[in-house]
Amino acid sequence: MAERPRIIFVVGTRPDAIKSAPAILEFKKYPQVETVVVSTGQHREMLAQALDAFGITADYDLDLMQAGQSLAQLTSRALVGLDQIFQDVNPEWVLAQGDTTTTFVAGLASFYLQIPFGHFEAGLRTPTIWNPFPEEFNRRTVGLFAQHHYAPTSQAADNLRREGVPEDQIFVTGNTGIDAVLQIAKQSATAWYPEETRDIILLTTHRRENWGDPQTRIARACRRLLDELPNTVLVAAMHRNPAVRETLQRELGDHARVRLIEPPDYPDFVKLMERAKLILSDSGGVQEEAPAFARPVLVLRETTERPEGVDRGVAKLVGTDEELILSEARTLLTDADAYGKMATAASPYGDGRAAERIRYLLLQDLHISSPEVPLWA
């Protein structure tokens, strides 16, 4: 072991950065370890935005983003790049979060070099490996070789147990995404659309399985909703992928009460969620974050690896059926009782202390003393 054990955090996308940031900052409080941040650059600009929001700079940057590259090209380039960095840095642990290609490859590179790998947001599962694609494959595969599984909820931990993960490798910590959103909400006083008195509907959609016809149905449902309810405004934060932007611009760009905006900096996006009346999203992170602000979420997916929100009644699966999206959104915006049942701040995803728990558990493994935090119930 090095005189100061080195811990590498690998990030590649905006969600990676947001959910890793609280843990990176937590570990940096402890000079007994050297905290190293590696960026693959899977999402170039959006990743930089998220890191900047937390004052974090990557120590290594593979700068892998290329327009139109295939998953195979991204995976192979990331594997070669991370393999070299891991050999140069020689860390005691590698940590990464979630289900991105970056996380899968970081785990695979660690496995090849026999470096212990810790997985944030472990144990999320859907019924089929094809949905979401390729994320469900990524997280299931990481579950095979991770040595610390930081599960956000007890249901996620149960998924890992069913797959045969040893009990002493499973830790229920809550989700670091809740740490991040609560930290940013406290820091930022920026208001979104302060002059707007109408109800704001926030739309985020980017998942690969929703490209094309499904996204067209989503956009048309939103347009019809605006036409029916004149006291509404739709704010669509457009992902940078051209496949997403073209559909939104074609279907919604000429509507007077649609605001097609560039992806906001993370602090601005947090304030936008707080300002919204209703959120429509296929994002996993948004499913977790919105309940922290008592905002109902209609989930634009057929399945979700985050069933706790649906079970608690703060989120509802509507898929990409145009009529169902319209009907459910209309009900929430016109029926106060229906809205009130979903608008609860009882988040099932964490209490804002997940990063502290992860720090304690990992430093304990390295025989370094630090304050203990009880596991998330």
C-alpha positions as CSV (number, residue, x, y, z in Angstrom):
1,M,0.0,0.0,0.0
2,A,1.2,3.5,-0.8
3,E,2.2,5.8,2.1
4,R,-1.1,7.6,1.4
5,P,-3.6,5.2,-0.1
6,R,-4.9,6.5,-3.4
7,I,-8.6,6.4,-4.2
8,I,-9.7,7.0,-7.8
9,F,-13.1,8.4,-8.6
10,V,-14.1,7.9,-12.3
11,V,-16.7,10.1,-13.9
12,G,-17.8,10.4,-17.5
13,T,-21.3,12.0,-17.7
14,R,-23.2,14.7,-15.9
15,P,-25.0,12.3,-13.6
16,D,-21.7,10.7,-12.8
17,A,-20.2,14.0,-11.8
18,I,-23.3,15.1,-9.8
19,K,-23.6,11.9,-7.8
20,S,-19.9,11.4,-7.3
21,A,-19.2,15.0,-6.2
22,P,-20.5,14.7,-2.6
23,A,-18.3,11.7,-2.0
24,I,-15.3,13.3,-3.7
25,L,-15.6,16.3,-1.5
26,E,-16.1,14.1,1.6
27,F,-13.0,12.1,0.9
28,K,-11.0,15.3,0.2
29,K,-11.6,16.3,3.9
30,Y,-9.3,13.4,4.9
31,P,-5.6,13.9,4.2
32,Q,-4.9,10.3,5.2
33,V,-5.9,9.4,1.6
34,E,-5.1,10.9,-1.8
35,T,-8.3,11.5,-3.7
36,V,-7.8,11.3,-7.5
37,V,-10.5,12.3,-10.0
38,V,-10.5,10.8,-13.5
39,S,-12.8,12.0,-16.3
40,T,-13.4,10.0,-19.4
41,G,-15.2,12.9,-21.0
42,Q,-18.1,10.7,-22.2
43,H,-20.3,13.9,-22.0
44,R,-17.8,16.7,-22.6
45,E,-19.6,20.0,-21.8
46,M,-22.3,18.7,-19.5
47,L,-19.8,16.9,-17.4
48,A,-17.6,20.0,-17.0
49,Q,-20.7,22.0,-16.0
50,A,-21.5,19.6,-13.2
51,L,-18.0,19.4,-11.9
52,D,-17.7,23.2,-11.9
53,A,-20.9,23.4,-9.8
54,F,-19.1,21.6,-7.0
55,G,-15.7,23.2,-7.5
56,I,-14.0,20.0,-8.6
57,T,-11.3,19.6,-11.3
58,A,-10.4,16.3,-12.9
59,D,-6.8,15.2,-12.3
60,Y,-6.9,13.2,-15.5
61,D,-9.1,13.7,-18.6
62,L,-9.3,11.2,-21.4
63,D,-11.5,13.5,-23.5
64,L,-13.2,10.7,-25.2
65,M,-16.3,12.4,-26.6
66,Q,-16.6,12.2,-30.3
67,A,-19.7,12.9,-32.4
68,G,-21.4,9.8,-33.7
69,Q,-19.1,7.2,-32.0
70,S,-20.6,3.8,-31.3
71,L,-20.8,2.2,-27.9
72,A,-18.1,-0.3,-28.9
73,Q,-15.8,2.6,-29.9
74,L,-16.4,4.5,-26.7
75,T,-16.0,1.3,-24.6
76,S,-12.7,0.2,-26.2
77,R,-11.1,3.7,-26.0
78,A,-12.2,4.1,-22.4
79,L,-10.8,0.7,-21.4
80,V,-7.4,1.4,-22.9
81,G,-7.2,4.9,-21.4
82,L,-8.4,3.9,-17.9
83,D,-6.1,0.8,-17.8
84,Q,-3.1,3.0,-18.4
85,I,-4.1,5.6,-15.7
86,F,-4.9,2.9,-13.1
87,Q,-1.4,1.3,-13.7
88,D,0.2,4.7,-13.4
89,V,-1.6,5.8,-10.2
90,N,-1.8,2.4,-8.6
91,P,-4.8,3.0,-6.4
92,E,-6.0,1.0,-3.5
93,W,-9.7,1.5,-4.6
94,V,-11.5,2.7,-7.7
95,L,-15.0,4.2,-7.2
96,A,-17.7,5.0,-9.7
97,Q,-21.5,5.5,-9.7
98,G,-24.5,4.3,-11.5
99,D,-24.9,2.6,-14.9
100,T,-23.0,4.6,-17.5
101,T,-20.6,3.1,-20.0
102,T,-17.8,4.9,-18.1
103,T,-18.8,3.1,-14.9
104,F,-18.9,-0.3,-16.6
105,V,-15.5,0.2,-18.1
106,A,-14.0,1.6,-14.9
107,G,-15.1,-1.5,-13.1
108,L,-13.9,-3.8,-15.9
109,A,-10.5,-2.1,-16.0
110,S,-10.3,-2.5,-12.2
111,F,-11.2,-6.2,-12.5
112,Y,-8.5,-6.8,-15.0
113,L,-5.9,-5.2,-12.7
114,Q,-7.4,-6.8,-9.6
115,I,-8.1,-3.4,-7.9
116,P,-11.0,-3.4,-5.5
117,F,-14.0,-1.5,-7.1
118,G,-16.7,0.3,-5.1
119,H,-20.1,0.9,-6.8
120,F,-22.4,3.8,-5.9
121,E,-26.1,3.3,-6.6
122,A,-25.6,-0.5,-6.6
123,G,-28.5,-2.9,-7.0
124,L,-30.9,-1.0,-9.2
125,R,-32.6,-3.4,-11.6
126,T,-35.4,-3.6,-14.2
127,P,-37.0,-6.9,-15.4
128,T,-35.1,-6.9,-18.8
129,I,-31.5,-6.4,-19.7
130,W,-32.6,-4.4,-22.8
131,N,-34.4,-1.6,-21.0
132,P,-32.9,0.9,-20.3
133,F,-30.2,0.1,-22.9
134,P,-27.3,-0.2,-22.4
135,E,-27.6,0.9,-18.7
136,E,-29.3,-2.2,-17.4
137,F,-26.4,-4.4,-18.8
138,N,-23.8,-2.0,-17.4
139,R,-25.1,-2.1,-13.8
140,R,-25.8,-5.9,-13.8
141,T,-22.3,-6.5,-15.0
142,V,-20.7,-4.2,-12.5
143,G,-22.5,-6.2,-9.8
144,L,-20.4,-9.2,-10.7
145,F,-17.1,-7.7,-9.8
146,A,-17.6,-4.8,-7.4
147,Q,-16.3,-5.5,-3.9
148,H,-18.3,-2.7,-2.2
149,H,-21.9,-2.3,-3.3
150,Y,-23.3,1.0,-1.9
151,A,-27.0,0.4,-2.3
152,P,-29.3,3.4,-2.2
153,T,-32.3,1.6,-0.7
154,S,-33.2,-1.7,1.0
155,Q,-34.9,-2.8,-2.2
156,A,-31.7,-2.4,-4.1
157,A,-29.8,-4.3,-1.5
158,D,-32.3,-7.1,-1.7
159,N,-31.8,-7.3,-5.5
160,L,-28.1,-7.8,-4.9
161,R,-28.7,-10.6,-2.3
162,R,-30.9,-12.4,-4.8
163,E,-28.0,-12.3,-7.3
164,G,-25.7,-13.9,-4.7
165,V,-23.6,-10.9,-3.6
166,P,-22.0,-11.6,-0.3
167,E,-23.8,-9.9,2.6
168,D,-20.6,-8.3,3.9
169,Q,-20.2,-6.5,0.6
170,I,-23.6,-4.8,0.6
171,F,-24.1,-1.5,2.4
172,V,-27.4,0.6,2.3
173,T,-26.2,4.2,2.2
174,G,-28.9,6.2,0.6
175,N,-28.2,7.9,-2.8
176,T,-25.4,10.4,-3.1
177,G,-27.7,12.2,-5.7
178,I,-29.8,13.3,-2.7
179,D,-26.7,14.7,-1.0
180,A,-25.9,16.6,-4.1
181,V,-29.3,18.1,-4.8
182,L,-29.7,19.2,-1.1
183,Q,-26.3,20.8,-1.0
184,I,-26.9,22.8,-4.2
185,A,-30.4,23.8,-3.1
186,K,-28.9,25.3,0.1
187,Q,-26.2,27.1,-1.8
188,S,-28.1,28.6,-4.7
189,A,-30.6,31.4,-4.5
190,T,-31.1,31.7,-8.2
191,A,-34.7,31.8,-9.3
192,W,-35.9,30.5,-12.6
193,Y,-38.5,32.5,-14.6
194,P,-39.4,34.7,-11.6
195,E,-41.7,36.8,-13.9
196,E,-43.6,33.7,-14.9
197,T,-46.9,33.3,-12.9
198,R,-48.2,30.3,-14.9
199,D,-47.6,26.7,-13.9
200,I,-44.3,25.4,-15.3
201,I,-44.1,21.9,-16.6
202,L,-40.5,20.7,-16.8
203,L,-39.6,18.1,-19.5
204,T,-36.4,16.2,-19.7
205,T,-36.0,13.3,-22.1
206,H,-32.8,11.7,-23.5
207,R,-32.8,8.0,-23.2
208,R,-31.7,6.0,-26.2
209,E,-34.9,3.8,-26.2
210,N,-37.0,7.0,-26.5
211,W,-35.3,8.3,-29.6
212,G,-37.5,8.6,-32.7
213,D,-41.2,7.8,-32.5
214,P,-41.4,7.5,-28.7
215,Q,-40.0,11.0,-28.3
216,T,-42.4,12.3,-30.9
217,R,-45.3,10.9,-28.9
218,I,-44.0,12.6,-25.8
219,A,-43.6,15.9,-27.5
220,R,-47.1,15.8,-29.0
221,A,-48.7,14.9,-25.6
222,C,-47.0,18.0,-24.2
223,R,-48.2,20.2,-27.0
224,R,-51.8,19.0,-26.5
225,L,-51.5,19.6,-22.8
226,L,-50.4,23.2,-23.3
227,D,-53.3,23.7,-25.8
228,E,-55.8,22.4,-23.2
229,L,-54.4,24.3,-20.2
230,P,-53.6,27.9,-21.1
231,N,-52.2,28.6,-17.6
232,T,-49.2,26.4,-18.3
233,V,-45.7,26.8,-19.8
234,L,-43.4,24.0,-20.9
235,V,-39.7,24.2,-20.2
236,A,-37.8,21.5,-22.1
237,A,-34.1,21.2,-21.1
238,M,-32.8,19.8,-24.4
239,H,-30.1,17.1,-24.2
240,R,-27.2,17.9,-26.5
241,N,-27.7,14.7,-28.6
242,P,-29.0,15.7,-32.0
243,A,-31.5,12.8,-32.1
244,V,-33.2,14.4,-29.1
245,R,-33.0,18.0,-30.1
246,E,-34.3,17.6,-33.6
247,T,-37.6,16.0,-32.4
248,L,-38.2,18.6,-29.7
249,Q,-37.5,21.5,-32.1
250,R,-39.7,20.0,-34.8
251,E,-42.7,19.2,-32.6
252,L,-42.5,22.1,-30.0
253,G,-40.3,24.8,-31.4
254,D,-43.1,27.0,-32.7
255,H,-45.4,26.9,-29.7
256,A,-45.7,30.3,-27.9
257,R,-45.7,28.7,-24.4
258,V,-42.7,26.4,-25.0
259,R,-39.2,27.3,-23.8
260,L,-36.6,25.1,-25.4
261,I,-33.5,25.7,-23.4
262,E,-29.9,24.5,-23.4
263,P,-29.0,22.1,-20.6
264,P,-28.8,24.3,-17.5
265,D,-25.9,24.3,-15.1
266,Y,-26.7,22.0,-12.3
267,P,-27.5,24.7,-9.7
268,D,-29.9,26.3,-12.2
269,F,-31.5,22.9,-12.9
270,V,-32.0,22.3,-9.2
271,K,-33.8,25.7,-8.9
272,L,-35.8,24.8,-12.0
273,M,-37.1,21.6,-10.4
274,E,-38.0,23.6,-7.3
275,R,-40.0,26.1,-9.5
276,A,-41.8,23.5,-11.6
277,K,-45.4,22.4,-10.8
278,L,-45.0,19.0,-12.6
279,I,-42.0,17.1,-14.0
280,L,-42.1,14.8,-17.0
281,S,-38.9,12.8,-17.4
282,D,-37.2,9.6,-18.5
283,S,-34.2,10.5,-16.2
284,G,-33.3,8.2,-13.3
285,G,-31.7,11.0,-11.4
286,V,-34.8,13.3,-11.7
287,Q,-36.9,10.4,-10.3
288,E,-34.8,10.6,-7.2
289,E,-34.4,14.4,-7.0
290,A,-37.9,15.6,-7.6
291,P,-39.4,14.0,-4.4
292,A,-36.9,16.0,-2.3
293,F,-38.9,19.1,-3.5
294,A,-42.3,17.5,-3.3
295,R,-42.7,17.6,-7.1
296,P,-44.7,14.8,-8.8
297,V,-42.9,13.0,-11.6
298,L,-44.5,11.3,-14.6
299,V,-41.8,8.8,-15.7
300,L,-41.6,8.5,-19.5
301,R,-40.4,4.9,-19.4
302,E,-42.0,1.4,-19.5
303,T,-39.9,0.2,-16.6
304,T,-37.9,1.8,-13.8
305,E,-35.1,0.5,-11.7
306,R,-36.2,3.0,-9.0
307,P,-39.5,1.4,-7.9
308,E,-39.4,3.0,-4.5
309,G,-40.8,6.3,-5.8
310,V,-43.6,4.6,-7.6
311,D,-44.4,2.5,-4.5
312,R,-44.4,5.6,-2.3
313,G,-46.7,7.4,-4.8
314,V,-44.4,10.3,-5.6
315,A,-43.7,9.0,-9.2
316,K,-45.9,7.3,-11.8
317,L,-44.9,5.2,-14.8
318,V,-46.6,6.5,-18.0
319,G,-44.3,5.2,-20.7
320,T,-44.4,7.0,-24.0
321,D,-48.1,6.5,-24.8
322,E,-49.4,9.9,-26.0
323,E,-52.9,9.6,-24.6
324,L,-51.7,8.3,-21.2
325,I,-49.2,11.0,-20.8
326,L,-51.8,13.6,-21.6
327,S,-54.4,12.1,-19.3
328,E,-52.1,11.7,-16.3
329,A,-50.6,15.2,-16.6
330,R,-54.0,16.8,-17.1
331,T,-55.3,15.1,-14.0
332,L,-52.4,16.3,-11.9
333,L,-52.7,19.9,-13.1
334,T,-56.5,20.1,-12.7
335,D,-57.3,17.9,-9.7
336,A,-55.9,19.3,-6.4
337,D,-56.6,16.1,-4.5
338,A,-54.7,14.0,-7.1
339,Y,-51.8,16.4,-7.1
340,G,-51.7,16.6,-3.3
341,K,-51.4,12.8,-3.0
342,M,-48.2,12.8,-5.1
343,A,-46.7,16.1,-3.9
344,T,-45.0,14.8,-0.8
345,A,-41.5,15.5,0.4
346,A,-41.1,12.0,1.8
347,S,-38.2,10.9,-0.3
348,P,-37.4,7.2,-0.2
349,Y,-33.9,7.7,-1.7
350,G,-31.8,9.2,1.1
351,D,-31.3,11.7,3.9
352,G,-28.3,13.6,2.4
353,R,-25.6,11.6,4.3
354,A,-24.8,8.9,1.8
355,A,-21.3,10.3,1.0
356,E,-20.4,10.2,4.7
357,R,-21.5,6.6,5.0
358,I,-19.4,5.6,2.0
359,R,-16.4,7.5,3.4
360,Y,-16.7,5.7,6.7
361,L,-17.0,2.3,5.1
362,L,-14.1,2.6,2.7
363,L,-11.7,4.2,5.2
364,Q,-12.6,1.5,7.7
365,D,-11.5,-1.0,5.0
366,L,-8.2,0.9,4.8
367,H,-7.9,0.8,8.6
368,I,-8.3,4.6,8.8
369,S,-10.4,6.0,11.6
370,S,-13.2,8.4,10.7
371,P,-16.7,9.4,12.2
372,E,-19.3,6.6,11.7
373,V,-22.7,7.3,10.3
374,P,-25.5,4.7,10.8
375,L,-26.7,3.0,7.6
376,W,-29.7,4.3,5.8
377,A,-32.9,2.5,6.9
